[in-house]
């Protein structure tokens, strides 16, 4: 089993009535996936995803360094902390939230960059989203239940990882 070492990146994207919440490792491979209705906020979806996988955090020893979860600016770390501590009081001894850097246009201009400038940490999750968009079945929401939608996302990532393994051998 792979372990989310130092950093995980969280993102959501929606399609036709559902939101797909992803937590990926630094290579862009999935760690947790979860689907919700499209009207669920990003914060609530992340709380649901982490709560659903609470056994991973409960079994993680405290003496191992905290997992850093990078968030984009659509999330509210203080609210997430409060809600997760209600579910599992020791949660914040095992994880920490960090807002991903978002350089301003002025900062990019000072560095001599213009137009689209990818942010390294943010690019990992965007690349993962692009990988699953290659699965035709995920372009639209054909599923009747959120569990089926989550299973399709997981199957797409399994297929992707198998292809990578087959290519490397």
N, C-alpha and C positions, 0 to 999 in steps of 0.2 A: 504494500500500500504506500502510495506517495504521501508525503507529509508536506503541508504548507509551511515552509521554513520561515523566512523572515517577512515576506510581504505578500499580501493578497490584494487583488484589485477587484473592486465591485462595480457593477454597472447594470443598467436596465435598458431594454429597448422593447418597444411595443409593436405589435402587428395585429390589426383587425380584431380588437376586443380583448387581447391578453397582453400582459407585460412579462417579459422573460428576465429574471434576475439571475445574474451570473457572478460567481466568485471564482476567480482564476488565480493560478500561481504566477510566478514571475516569467514563466515560459509561455503563458497564455492558455495552458490546459486547464480544464474545469476542476474546480474543487467542490463547489456546491452549485446546484441549479435549482430554480424554483419558478413556477409560473403562477401569476395572479390575474385577477380581472384588471382591465386597463384603468379602471377608476381608483385603484389602490395606489396610495402615495409610494414614492421610492423608499422613504423611511420605513413605512409599515411593511413593505415587501421584504426589505432587508431583515427586519426583526423576525418576520415569519420564517425566512430562509435559515437564519441562525438558530432560531428556536427549534425548528424541525430537525436540525443537526446538532442539538445541544449535547448529545452523548459524546460527540467528538471532543468538545471543550471540557466536559466533566471528567473525561478520562485522561486529559492532558496534564502531566505533572506541573506543579507550580514553579519548580526550580529551572524549567526550560525557559529561555527568553520569550517574551511576549510576541504574539503574532501581530504584525502591523497590517491593518486593513486600510488601503488607500481609498479615499472617497472623492468623488467629484463634488463640485460646489452646490449640487442639488440636494445633498444630504445635510442633516443637522446633527453633528456628533453629540452634543449635550443631550438632546432628546433621545438619541439612540442609547446612550449610556444609562439614562434613567430607566428606560423601558426594559433593557436587557438585564439590569440589576434586579428588576422585579421578577423576572423569569428565573434567573440564576445569579444569586448575590455575588459569587466569586468570579463572574464572567470578566470583569474588568481587570482582574489580576492575571488573566491569560491572554487578553487581546488589548489592542489600543487602536484608536482611529486616528488617521492623519489625512488632512485634506491635500489632494494632489496639487502640485504647483501649477499655476495658471499664469504664465507670463503675459503682461499687458502688451498692447501694440507698441507702446513707447519703449518698453524693454527690448522687444524684438527689433525695433528700429535702431536702437543703440548698438545691438549686436550685428547690424547689417542684414537682417532677415526681413523679408516682406512676403505678403501673400499667406498661404497656408503653411504654418510651422507646426509640425507634430510635437506634442509633449511626450517625452520618452515613456514615462510611467503610464500615461493615459493611452498611449498607442497600443500597449499590450492588450487591453480589453477591447479596443476597437478592432484589432486584428482578429481576436477571438469571435467577435460578433460577425465579422466578414466571413470567417471560416464556416460558421453555421448557416449563414445566408446562402452558401453554395448548395445546401441540401434543399432540393426543390420542395419537399414536403413542408419545410418551415417558412417558406416565403409568404404563405397565407395560413390562416388558422383554420384547419379543417377538423379540429378536434371538438368533441362535445364536452369533455371534462378537462379540468386543469391538470389532473394527474396524467392523462394521456398526452397532453401538450408537454409536460415536463419529461415524460418518458421519451418522446420524440427528440427533444433536445439532447437528452443523455445518449440516445442511440446515434445521433449525428456525431457527437464527440467520440463515442466508442469507435465508430467507423473511421473517423479522422485519425485517431491514435493507432488503430490497426494498420491503416495505410502507411503511416510514418514508420511503424515497426517493420513492415514488410519491405519498405524501400531501403531501410538501413541494414537489412541482413543480406 
